[in-house]
Structures are given as structure tokens and as C-alpha cells.
Amino acid sequence: MPRRTILIVEDERSLAEVLAYNLESEGHEVHVARDGRDGLSKARALLPDLIVLDLMLPVMDGLAVCRELRSDARTKGVRVLMLTAKGEEVDELVGFHMGADDYVTKPFKMKPLVARVRSLLRRPDAEEAEADKVSGAGLEVDRERHTATAGGEDLNLTPTEFRLLWTLMRQPGRPFSRHELMDASRGGDANALERTIDVHVRSLRQKLGDRAETVETVRGVGYRFNENAVAAD
């Protein structure tokens, strides 16, 4: 199975850490949010392949998060596995009605949960093959093969630069804040600082050469990808 991006939205730190460890052991890139609003923000920035979503969350509960995900064209196709202590049948029905793809009650065994995640990630998706590759302005990024090229020439990007370029190109024209880009690019590095995004962007621009202007600075916000900034080859 190709490497996938998974977002865990869980306020119980110890559980989130155990989930992250087991899913990273499966070869996935895992991000964690500890309240519903932060989870929704990360989901919109990362566009993960799957979200493990607790229902009883501070700030914004899991049902509200799922409702927002399904009402947004960018995130409506993201797979959602709800994780909650509510185990009554009516709770499950409400969860599925809100758009959950699967529903697991606490307490649970880790191996079966990981198997359900694996099954969800294997579920056919008509847009999946296309979603693993983005292109524009002569640039092409293939997430499954982890390759990035400019005019057919390989770009020797670091993992952080690769994730930055993927995130920006996935939604061309959309301004991303430095905080959103930090969430999208840091992977498992919980100590990343927001200001380091500027350093990574400068390095990325150098490697893009005459396509550096495609990564535009949005004053007071952050950065965006403008495929019209330069002519493609």
C-alpha cells in the first residue's frame, strides 16, 4: 500500500500517541490535532487520505467537524473513521448519517482498528489515482512515487520541501497561512516553528529556478501557488 496521510483528531494525548505510533509503523504520515477546530483546520490544509475522528472533543465536537468536512468540496471525499466512547446503536446511526465511513467504539483493540484503517484506505476511489499527482507551470509532483520534476528534470527536494510544494500545488491560487503550511509540512516533527516555513520556502524557490515565482508571497497571510506566474515549457 502506498504511503498515505492520516490525521488523528483526539484530545486524549496518550491515546493519540499510541494511535500515531501504530499508524506510522504501517508506513503512513501521521498528523495529530487535539480539538475539533484545530482538526478541521488541519484537515483543510492537509487534505489527508483518512481522518481518525473522536466525537467528544473540546471547542468543536466530532459530529460538527464531520458535518463541515462533508459540506466542503475540498474535503467531502476524505475517509472518516469515527472513534468514540458512545456505543449505542443510535449514536452509530447519527455518525454514519453525518458521513462517517466507519465507526469504532472505545475501548478497542489496536490491531483490529489498524486493520479497519487499512481496509478504508484500500476502498476504491475514482479520483484517487488523479489525486496522487498534481501539475502546473511545467511542474509535476507525484505523491505515490515521491517524485517532483520541473520541465521533466528531477527536483532534489527535501521531505519538507516536497510536502510544501505538494500542499501548495494541490490547491492552486489558495493562500495558505504559515501555520497551515507548518502543519502540512512538518510530518512528525512536533517541534517545528512557524517561522521556519520561510526558510524552507526560500530553499524551495532556489530549487525551482526560473519557476520560483510560482510560489508567491501573500502579504500578511503566507504563500500560494500561482501556475500562471511563469509560462510552462
Rosetta silent file (secondary structure, phi, psi, omega in degrees, C-alpha in Angstrom):
SEQUENCE: MPRRTILIVEDERSLAEVLAYNLESEGHEVHVARDGRDGLSKARALLPDLIVLDLMLPVMDGLAVCRELRSDARTKGVRVLMLTAKGEEVDELVGFHMGADDYVTKPFKMKPLVARVRSLLRRPDAEEAEADKVSGAGLEVDRERHTATAGGEDLNLTPTEFRLLWTLMRQPGRPFSRHELMDASRGGDANALERTIDVHVRSLRQKLGDRAETVETVRGVGYRFNENAVAAD
SCORE:     score description
SCORE:     0.000 S_00000001
   1 L     0.000  134.409  179.527    0.000    0.000    0.000 S_00000001
   2 L   -65.959  157.537  178.557    1.382    3.458   -0.871 S_00000001
   3 L   -63.124  129.146 -178.878    2.259    5.873    1.896 S_00000001
   4 L  -119.224  161.689  176.621   -0.866    7.776    2.977 S_00000001
   5 E  -101.838  125.668 -179.201   -1.554   10.849    5.090 S_00000001
   6 E  -123.377  134.242  176.287   -3.658   10.292    8.199 S_00000001
   7 E  -110.271  125.396  175.546   -4.981   12.924   10.581 S_00000001
   8 E  -102.962  122.256  177.019   -5.848   11.911   14.150 S_00000001
   9 E  -112.414   98.834 -171.776   -8.237   14.258   15.943 S_00000001
  10 L  -152.340  125.952 -176.802   -8.162   13.100   19.556 S_00000001
  11 L   -85.788  -14.300  177.239   -7.847   15.143   22.766 S_00000001
  12 L   -82.380  105.052 -170.616   -6.580   12.252   24.905 S_00000001
  13 H   -56.314  -46.548 -176.032   -2.835   12.666   24.462 S_00000001
  14 H   -63.467  -39.827  178.922   -1.778    9.128   25.403 S_00000001
  15 H   -67.425  -42.078  179.274   -4.307    7.560   23.034 S_00000001
  16 H   -60.883  -39.445 -179.246   -3.341    9.908   20.208 S_00000001
  17 H   -67.388  -40.869  179.133    0.324    8.996   20.685 S_00000001
  18 H   -66.333  -43.076  177.735   -0.393    5.249   20.624 S_00000001
  19 H   -60.869  -46.640 -178.772   -2.552    5.615   17.511 S_00000001
  20 H   -60.586  -43.583 -179.713    0.094    7.732   15.799 S_00000001
  21 H   -59.717  -46.846 -177.116    2.837    5.218   16.638 S_00000001
  22 H   -68.811  -37.410 -179.706    0.884    2.266   15.244 S_00000001
  23 H   -75.554  -33.518  174.109   -0.189    4.054   12.071 S_00000001
  24 H   -66.353  -33.840  177.628    3.325    5.389   11.459 S_00000001
  25 H   -65.056  -21.755  175.684    4.539    1.794   11.870 S_00000001
  26 L   -81.444   -4.284  178.079    2.282    0.974    8.912 S_00000001
  27 L    97.296   10.624 -177.081    4.319    3.438    6.860 S_00000001
  28 L   -93.811  158.924  172.507    1.884    6.354    6.918 S_00000001
  29 E   -91.248  121.372 -171.875    2.478   10.050    7.518 S_00000001
  30 E  -118.369  134.706  174.854    0.511   10.949   10.644 S_00000001
  31 E  -122.068  153.564 -176.673   -0.604   14.331   11.998 S_00000001
  32 E  -129.432  138.165  171.604   -2.433   14.997   15.257 S_00000001
  33 E  -125.897  146.460 -173.791   -4.946   17.637   16.370 S_00000001
  34 L  -110.902    2.188  170.620   -6.246   17.869   19.939 S_00000001
  35 L  -147.613  165.090 -172.981   -9.522   19.737   19.458 S_00000001
  36 H   -63.898  -40.586 -178.241  -12.212   19.863   16.800 S_00000001
  37 H   -66.684  -42.370  177.403  -11.484   23.304   15.416 S_00000001
  38 H   -65.101  -37.683  177.816   -7.777   22.577   15.034 S_00000001
  39 H   -61.963  -41.970  178.744   -8.688   19.236   13.452 S_00000001
  40 H   -65.141  -41.371  178.542  -10.893   20.931   10.878 S_00000001
  41 H   -62.628  -45.511  179.419   -8.167   23.455   10.086 S_00000001
  42 H   -65.027  -38.836  179.677   -5.552   20.713    9.658 S_00000001
  43 H   -61.240  -40.690 -179.245   -7.945   18.656    7.504 S_00000001
  44 H   -71.037  -31.724  179.615   -8.428   21.602    5.136 S_00000001
  45 H   -79.691  -41.274 -174.390   -4.700   22.263    4.942 S_00000001
  46 H   -86.107  -30.979 -170.131   -3.524   18.649    4.630 S_00000001
  47 L    47.080   61.836 -175.754   -6.400   17.072    2.679 S_00000001
  48 L   -68.343  165.854  176.415   -5.486   13.738    4.303 S_00000001
  49 L   -76.831  -29.401 -178.422   -6.430   10.353    2.943 S_00000001
  50 E  -153.096  145.335  176.354   -8.140    9.420    6.203 S_00000001
  51 E  -120.985  125.417  170.498   -9.186   11.081    9.456 S_00000001
  52 E   -93.388  110.034 -166.214   -9.482    9.205   12.746 S_00000001
  53 E  -118.777  114.793  173.438  -12.012   11.446   14.470 S_00000001
  54 E   -73.559  151.951  179.079  -13.049   11.364   18.108 S_00000001
  55 L   -90.023  -42.061 -176.958  -16.576   12.592   18.836 S_00000001
  56 L   -87.014   84.873 -175.897  -16.144   14.030   22.330 S_00000001
  57 L  -118.117  148.979  173.426  -13.755   16.869   21.528 S_00000001
  58 L   -72.940  160.681  176.744  -13.185   20.281   23.092 S_00000001
  59 L    71.916  -54.028 -177.658  -14.015   23.514   21.205 S_00000001
  60 L  -148.889  122.327 -174.829  -15.896   21.713   18.418 S_00000001
  61 L   -74.678  164.757 -173.963  -17.336   18.197   18.659 S_00000001
  62 H   -62.992  -34.907  178.630  -16.615   15.459   16.151 S_00000001
  63 H   -64.284  -40.514  178.278  -20.083   15.455   14.576 S_00000001
  64 H   -65.904  -39.037  177.751  -19.768   19.162   13.801 S_00000001
  65 H   -61.818  -46.527 -178.977  -16.308   18.566   12.343 S_00000001
  66 H   -62.818  -39.882  178.653  -17.643   15.756   10.134 S_00000001
  67 H   -60.887  -43.077  179.143  -20.553   17.935    9.009 S_00000001
  68 H   -66.349  -39.677  179.157  -18.132   20.695    7.979 S_00000001
  69 H   -61.081  -44.360 -176.378  -15.880   18.219    6.168 S_00000001
  70 H   -74.539  -18.808  179.812  -18.764   16.826    4.136 S_00000001
  71 H   -91.427   -5.106 -178.833  -20.088   20.280    3.210 S_00000001
  72 L  -104.075  124.106 -177.110  -16.724   21.418    1.811 S_00000001
  73 L   -58.040  -29.927 -177.691  -15.962   20.351   -1.764 S_00000001
  74 L   -73.624  -29.386 -173.296  -12.262   20.024   -0.906 S_00000001
  75 L  -117.564    1.005 -174.526  -12.762   17.590    1.974 S_00000001
  76 L   -64.586  -23.170 -179.179  -16.055   15.849    1.241 S_00000001
  77 L   -93.552   -1.135 -179.492  -14.262   12.785   -0.153 S_00000001
  78 L   -69.114  132.616  179.029  -11.870   12.303    2.783 S_00000001
  79 E   -71.135  137.617 -178.666  -12.447    8.988    4.548 S_00000001
  80 E  -126.352  123.098  172.930  -13.533    9.386    8.185 S_00000001
  81 E  -108.288  112.235 -179.368  -13.270    6.754   10.898 S_00000001
  82 E   -81.492  136.963 -177.288  -15.156    7.922   13.995 S_00000001
  83 E  -127.874  117.180 -172.641  -13.673    6.904   17.316 S_00000001
  84 E  -155.927  160.551  176.236  -15.811    7.378   20.387 S_00000001
  85 L   -83.076  -11.433  179.008  -16.933    6.102   23.762 S_00000001
  86 L   -79.363  114.420 -174.300  -20.555    6.332   22.618 S_00000001
  87 L  -115.872    7.042  178.878  -21.541    2.796   21.668 S_00000001
  88 L   -71.347  150.928 -178.312  -25.314    2.881   21.397 S_00000001
  89 H   -57.918  -39.012 -179.058  -26.824    1.955   18.032 S_00000001
  90 H   -63.551  -34.191  178.483  -28.445    5.377   17.694 S_00000001
  91 H   -65.815  -40.250  178.027  -25.022    7.020   18.107 S_00000001
  92 H   -64.244  -42.395  179.448  -23.616    4.911   15.299 S_00000001
  93 H   -61.559  -41.309  177.668  -26.559    5.811   13.064 S_00000001
  94 H   -63.345  -42.653  179.287  -26.015    9.504   13.751 S_00000001
  95 H   -60.023  -47.208  179.428  -22.318    9.100   12.967 S_00000001
  96 H   -67.332  -35.044  177.730  -22.974    7.409    9.638 S_00000001
  97 H   -62.853  -33.955  179.254  -25.698    9.938    8.843 S_00000001
  98 L   -77.597   -7.765  174.907  -23.118   12.701    9.291 S_00000001
  99 L   113.343   11.919  177.580  -20.884   10.982    6.762 S_00000001
 100 L   -66.790  144.594  176.574  -18.610    8.643    8.708 S_00000001
 101 L   -90.274  -25.346  177.452  -17.123    5.777    6.694 S_00000001
 102 E  -155.612  164.863 -171.695  -16.601    3.597    9.760 S_00000001
 103 E  -145.769  120.350 -178.791  -17.307    3.765   13.488 S_00000001
 104 E  -124.002  132.889 -179.240  -15.231    2.259   16.318 S_00000001
 105 E   -99.248  147.825  175.307  -16.167    2.398   19.996 S_00000001
 106 L   -87.474  147.256   -6.505  -13.810    2.704   22.958 S_00000001
 107 L   -75.257  157.784 -177.251  -12.247    0.693   24.441 S_00000001
 108 L  -140.646  163.267  174.929  -10.880   -1.068   21.391 S_00000001
 109 L   -94.716  138.218 -171.760   -8.033   -3.346   20.381 S_00000001
 110 H   -66.408  -43.620 -176.393   -5.340   -1.713   18.312 S_00000001
 111 H   -60.937  -45.520  176.445   -4.752   -4.445   15.715 S_00000001
 112 H   -62.585  -36.206  179.124   -8.406   -4.616   14.595 S_00000001
 113 H   -65.496  -44.006  178.489   -8.545   -0.817   14.404 S_00000001
 114 H   -61.879  -36.682  178.008   -5.397   -0.693   12.257 S_00000001
 115 H   -64.939  -37.555  178.455   -6.940   -3.370   10.042 S_00000001
 116 H   -69.260  -36.917  174.356  -10.054   -1.231    9.601 S_00000001
 117 H   -61.366  -45.033  179.439   -7.889    1.753    8.692 S_00000001
 118 H   -59.682  -41.731  179.562   -6.091   -0.431    6.159 S_00000001
 119 H   -65.667  -42.339  179.130   -9.419   -1.533    4.713 S_00000001
 120 H   -63.253  -39.805 -178.712  -10.713    2.022    4.424 S_00000001
 121 H   -70.206  -22.303  177.529   -7.548    3.132    2.646 S_00000001
 122 H   -85.914  -10.859 -176.675   -7.951    0.317    0.140 S_00000001
 123 L   -59.599  129.900 -178.243  -11.520    1.317   -0.649 S_00000001
 124 L   -57.618  140.626  178.380  -11.759    2.220   -4.353 S_00000001
 125 L  -139.061  120.849 -175.456  -11.901    5.920   -5.112 S_00000001
 126 L   -61.515  -27.230 -176.154  -12.485    7.145   -8.659 S_00000001
 127 L   -98.734   -0.691 -171.329  -10.415   10.253   -8.047 S_00000001
 128 H   -62.791  -46.342 -178.100   -7.633    8.576   -6.110 S_00000001
 129 H   -61.452  -42.679  179.843   -5.199    7.984   -8.962 S_00000001
 130 H   -66.554  -36.837 -176.150   -5.588   11.542  -10.195 S_00000001
 131 H   -69.319  -18.301 -179.785   -5.284   12.933   -6.660 S_00000001
 132 L   -81.077   -2.837 -178.777   -1.853   11.345   -6.214 S_00000001
 133 E  -138.663  133.547  176.313   -0.404   13.587   -8.922 S_00000001
 134 E  -129.113  151.204 -179.836   -0.558   17.356   -9.417 S_00000001
 135 E  -150.334  157.229  178.214    0.937   19.514  -12.164 S_00000001
 136 E   169.835  143.829  178.509    1.115   23.111  -13.292 S_00000001
 137 L    55.701   34.076  178.990    3.554   25.613  -14.813 S_00000001
 138 L    80.239    3.591  177.575    5.771   22.785  -16.038 S_00000001
 139 E  -101.636  145.186  175.760    5.996   21.296  -12.538 S_00000001
 140 E  -140.320  129.950  178.208    4.776   17.820  -11.659 S_00000001
 141 E  -122.930  124.529  179.277    4.572   16.241   -8.207 S_00000001
 142 E  -114.348  108.820 -175.216    3.721   12.568   -7.792 S_00000001
 143 L   -70.611  -37.330 -177.626    2.991   11.753   -4.168 S_00000001
 144 L   -65.365  -42.932 -179.994    2.815    7.974   -4.588 S_00000001
 145 L   -88.243   -7.535 -178.656    6.229    7.783   -6.271 S_00000001
 146 L    54.592   52.599  177.452    7.550   10.707   -4.205 S_00000001
 147 E  -125.589  149.493  176.275    8.948   12.475   -7.253 S_00000001
 148 E  -140.271  130.411 -177.742    8.939   16.127   -8.268 S_00000001
 149 E  -131.704  154.962  174.998   10.066   17.442  -11.649 S_00000001
 150 E  -128.861  116.212 -176.875   10.387   20.796  -13.411 S_00000001
 151 L    58.923   29.592 -179.986   10.296   20.664  -17.200 S_00000001
 152 L    87.137   -8.346  179.816   10.905   16.928  -16.918 S_00000001
 153 E   -94.271  137.466 -176.997   14.038   17.419  -14.814 S_00000001
 154 E   -66.481  137.305  173.758   14.158   15.931  -11.339 S_00000001
 155 L  -101.139  125.229 -178.335   13.999   18.321   -8.382 S_00000001
 156 L   -87.263   79.386 -174.832   16.104   17.171   -5.461 S_00000001
 157 L   -94.376  146.426  171.020   13.684   18.220   -2.712 S_00000001
 158 L   -73.427  163.387  177.475   13.884   17.507    0.986 S_00000001
 159 H   -54.971  -39.207  179.732   10.820   15.803    2.530 S_00000001
 160 H   -67.497  -43.659  178.579    9.668   19.153    3.947 S_00000001
 161 H   -63.503  -38.547  179.052   10.089   20.940    0.613 S_00000001
 162 H   -62.064  -46.855 -179.507    8.243   18.113   -1.126 S_00000001
 163 H   -66.229  -36.443  176.985    5.276   18.379    1.252 S_00000001
 164 H   -61.733  -49.528 -178.537    5.247   22.166    0.916 S_00000001
 165 H   -64.212  -41.865  178.277    5.144   22.032   -2.869 S_00000001
 166 H   -59.838  -46.850 -178.319    2.512   19.274   -2.839 S_00000001
 167 H   -60.954  -45.965 -178.185    0.300   21.232   -0.446 S_00000001
 168 H   -67.426  -42.543 -177.111    0.518   24.454   -2.453 S_00000001
 169 H   -74.191  -24.383 -179.763    0.017   22.805   -5.848 S_00000001
 170 H   -63.316  -31.112 -179.432   -2.902   20.691   -4.606 S_00000001
 171 L  -132.432   71.794 -177.061   -4.965   23.879   -4.259 S_00000001
 172 L   -59.105  138.916  178.594   -3.537   26.439   -6.719 S_00000001
 173 L    88.861  -16.494 -179.650   -4.488   30.026   -6.025 S_00000001
 174 L   -85.034  125.495  176.362   -5.452   29.376   -2.422 S_00000001
 175 L   -72.727  130.707  175.095   -3.450   31.398    0.136 S_00000001
 176 E  -108.682  134.011  174.060   -2.025   29.238    2.929 S_00000001
 177 E   -72.564  162.116  177.233   -1.005   30.752    6.237 S_00000001
 178 H   -62.383  -34.652  178.940    2.404   29.890    7.620 S_00000001
 179 H   -64.572  -43.182  178.613    0.672   27.968   10.397 S_00000001
 180 H   -63.315  -42.045 -179.813   -1.244   25.829    7.878 S_00000001
 181 H   -68.325  -32.913  176.025    1.919   25.148    5.904 S_00000001
 182 H   -62.627  -45.402  178.858    3.735   24.256    9.101 S_00000001
 183 H   -61.681  -40.757 -175.947    1.049   21.658    9.874 S_00000001
 184 H   -74.173  -28.758 -169.715    1.185   20.296    6.335 S_00000001
 185 H  -103.384  -17.095 -170.666    4.961   20.141    6.028 S_00000001
 186 L   -81.290  -13.489 -179.670    6.365   19.137    9.370 S_00000001
 187 L    60.951 -124.352 -178.482    5.293   15.481    9.294 S_00000001
 188 L   -91.860    6.729 -176.981    6.077   14.005   12.697 S_00000001
 189 L   -83.760   94.692 -177.647    8.224   16.944   13.851 S_00000001
 190 L   -74.268   -9.978 -177.900    6.173   18.419   16.684 S_00000001
 191 L   -97.798    7.114 -179.615    8.907   20.950   17.446 S_00000001
 192 L   -62.640  142.493  179.111    8.738   22.729   14.101 S_00000001
 193 L  -106.283  145.034 -175.941    8.458   26.508   14.365 S_00000001
 194 L   -58.629  -38.088 -176.419    6.188   28.593   12.189 S_00000001
 195 L   -67.998  -18.979 -179.934    8.983   30.959   11.143 S_00000001
 196 H   -70.407  -16.259  177.456   10.999   28.067    9.687 S_00000001
 197 H   -58.636  -40.184  179.712    8.460   27.883    6.845 S_00000001
 198 H   -60.379  -38.169  179.522   10.064   30.993    5.344 S_00000001
 199 H   -65.762  -44.921  179.994   13.436   29.242    5.351 S_00000001
 200 H   -66.095  -37.002  178.808   12.022   26.173    3.603 S_00000001
 201 H   -65.352  -41.947  177.720   10.196   28.333    1.052 S_00000001
 202 H   -60.286  -43.576  179.089   13.403   30.192    0.196 S_00000001
 203 H   -65.268  -41.633  178.887   15.197   26.888   -0.320 S_00000001
 204 H   -61.746  -43.867 -179.709   12.304   25.528   -2.403 S_00000001
 205 H   -61.602  -39.037  178.426   12.316   28.638   -4.609 S_00000001
 206 H   -60.590  -42.049 -178.398   16.033   28.257   -5.246 S_00000001
 207 H   -72.673  -25.820  178.458   15.497   24.694   -6.455 S_00000001
 208 H   -75.894  -16.662  176.429   12.567   25.758   -8.654 S_00000001
 209 H    60.594 -123.334 -176.865   14.888   28.104  -10.538 S_00000001
 210 H   -72.790    0.620  174.263   13.025   30.076  -13.203 S_00000001
 211 H  -105.515   12.200 -177.615    9.756   28.754  -11.750 S_00000001
 212 H   -58.729  -31.780 -176.680   10.430   30.234   -8.309 S_00000001
 213 H   -70.507  -10.254  177.032    7.751   32.867   -8.848 S_00000001
 214 H   -67.297  -25.810  175.460    5.045   30.190   -8.862 S_00000001
 215 E   -93.877   95.864 -173.885    5.377   30.155   -5.061 S_00000001
 216 E   -91.656  144.936  171.923    4.002   33.600   -4.326 S_00000001
 217 E   -84.601  130.016  175.395    4.122   35.522   -1.084 S_00000001
 218 E  -106.378  107.187 -173.270    0.697   36.676    0.074 S_00000001
 219 L   -55.987  130.099  178.263    1.347   39.712    2.242 S_00000001
 220 L    78.775   -1.981 -178.144    0.003   39.340    5.764 S_00000001
 221 L  -124.465  -68.485 -176.662   -1.062   35.730    5.139 S_00000001
 222 E   168.910 -112.951 -175.685    1.605   33.357    3.840 S_00000001
 223 E  -142.207  160.999  173.638    2.059   31.725    0.427 S_00000001
 224 E  -149.907  162.815  176.856    0.153   30.334   -2.545 S_00000001
 225 E   -99.261  123.552  178.888    0.897   28.533   -5.799 S_00000001
 226 L  -116.458  100.197 -177.299    0.282   30.601   -8.940 S_00000001
 227 L   -70.402  -11.907  178.664    0.600   28.412  -12.013 S_00000001
 228 L   -94.218    1.962 -177.119    0.215   31.482  -14.232 S_00000001
 229 L   -67.741  -31.234  177.852    3.256   33.257  -12.764 S_00000001
 230 L  -136.721  159.231  177.986    5.536   31.749  -15.421 S_00000001
 231 L   -80.522  136.290  176.220    4.963   30.060  -18.747 S_00000001
 232 L   -71.814  158.561  178.060    5.178   26.274  -18.808 S_00000001
 233 L   -67.775    0.000    0.000    7.659   24.575  -21.143 S_00000001
